[in-house]
Amino acid sequence: MKRIYALALSALMTLSLVACSSAKASNNVTDPNNEPVEISEGMSGGWAHSVDPAITDEQRDVFNKALDGLAGVNYEPIVYLGSQIVAGTNHCFLCQATGVYPGAEPHYVLMYIYEDLSGSAQIMNIADLDIGSFCEYGGIEY
C-alpha cells in the first residue's frame, strides 16, 4: 500500500511540474489594455489537482463509460489525480493495468479521459508510468 501512495505522490509531483511550467507561460497573458490578467485554476485550459485522490462515484462513472467495450487489458483506477476544463473536461487517473492473458504482470499507467458536454467519455491517452525515470540523484541513476 505504501508503494501505491508513493507512486501516486510521484505522479502528482510530475503533474505539478507540468502545471507549473504551463502556469509560468500563461502568467504573461494581458488584456486589450495591456494589463496583466490573473489566471485562476478554474479557468479553461489549466489542470486542477484533486484535493482528495479518492475516486468518487461520478468519476468512476466517467471512467467506466470511457472503458466500455475495451478488451485486452483490465484497468483498475487507483487515484484520481485531477481535471482540466476544456470544451468538456479532461480527467487523469492513476490506474493499475493488467493484460488479460495468463501470467500477465500488473503495471501502472496514467489514463487521460475526455468527457464531452453531453456526458460521453473516451480515452484520450494511456501513458505507461516508468517509476525508474523518477529515481535520479546527483546525475546517477539507481
N, C-alpha and C positions, 0 to 999 in steps of 0.2 A: 504494500500500500504506500510505503514511503517513496518507492521508486515512481509510482504514478504521480504523486504530488510533486516530486522533484521534476519530473518530465513536464507536468502542467506548468510549473513555475518557469521552467526554461522556455517553454513555448510562449508564455506571457511576456517574458523578457524580450524575446525575439520580436514579438508583435509590438512591444513598446518601442524598440529601436526603430522599427519601420514607421510607426506612428509619429515618433519624434522627428524623424527626418522629413516626413510629409508636413508636419506642423511648421518646421523651420522654413520650408519652402513656401508655405501659404501665409506666413506672417508678413510677407511683402505685398499683400493684397491692398489695393487702395480703392476708394470710391471715386465717382466722377470729379469731385473737388480735390483729388489727390491727397485725401486724408486717410490715415491707416484705418483698416476695418478689423474689428475684433472677430476672430474665427472661434465660434463656440463648438463644443463637442457634438451637439445635436444637429449641427448643420449638415447638409448633404455633402457626402464625399469623405468625411473623416471617420475612422474606425473608433468605436467606443468600446473600451474594455468592459467585460462583465464584472459587476460588483460582486456577484455571487456566482461561482462557477457551477453550482448545482443546476442540472438541466430541468427546466420547468415543463409542464405538460404541453404548453403551447410550442415550445422549442422542439420537444420530442415529436409533436405532430408534423412540424415543418420537416424535420429530419426524415421521418417515415414517408412523407409524401415524395420527397426527393429520391428516396431509395426504392420506391415502388417499382417492381419489375426487374430490379438489378440482380444479376446472378453471378456466381463465381467467387465472390468474396463476401464474408459476413462482416459488417461494420457495427461496432458497439460504441455509441457515444459515451465518453467518459466525463468530459468537461466542456462546458460552453464558454468559449474564450471571448467572444464579442460580436458586434454587429457594425454594419456600415449602411447608412441611409443613402440610397440612390433612387432611381425610379422603381421603388420597391425596397427590399432590404437584403443585403448580403449577410450571411451568418458564417461563423467559423467555429467548428467543433474539433476537439482533440478526440480521436477515435482509436480503438484497438481494431485492427483488421486481421482477419484470418481467412486464408484460402479454404475453399470447401473441397479439399482433397485430403486423403489420408496422410498424416504426418506433417501437415502444414503448421508452420511456426507463426505465432501471432507477432505483429509488429505495430508500430504506432504511425498514424497519419494525421495531417491536418486536412479536414474536409471543408471546402467552401461551398455553400449552398446559396443560390439566389431565390428569393421568394418575391414574386411579382405582386402588383397591387390587387390582383384578383384572388390571391392566395395560393396560386400554383407554385410549385417549387421544383428546382432542378439543380443537379450537381454541376458546379462550375469548374472545380479543380480538386484533385486529391493529391496532396504532396506528402511523400514519404518523409518521416521525421528521422533524420540521421543524428542520433544522440551524440555520436562521437565528434560531430562538427562543432559542438558547443564546448568541447573539452580541450582548451588550448591554454597553456600557461607559459609565459615568457618565450613564446615562439617555438616551444617544444610540444608536439602533440603526444598525448599519452594513449 
